[in-house]
């Protein structure tokens, strides 16, 4: 279980620094939002082509990896604090989305599920 192992590493990191007191769901969501903002900032003014080519820029790609890691860490910590099984929640959400976005109605379209029918 890679997820549980990573959550334990992150929990130990926080505990060793006495940060559990700060890791409330609200604070973790705020931190997660900030990190998503930093990731968004990297792509903000890039063209679609430039954004796809960021993997060819070692410095730019390193920044992307770092921000994705920050987002992932805060998401893992939030799920751990709230006792959310990320894998089960994601699997359940995919099943919901399969119902909301039937292949025959959604293929190649970017509309909200309520507009498909």
Buried (B, 14 or more C-beta within 10 A) or exposed (E): EEEEEBBEEBBEEBEEEEEEEEBEEEBBBEBBEEBBEBBEEBBEEEEEEEBEEBEEEEEBBEBBEBBBEBBBBBBBBBBBBEEEEBEEEEEEEEEEEEEEBEEEEBEEEEEEBEEEE
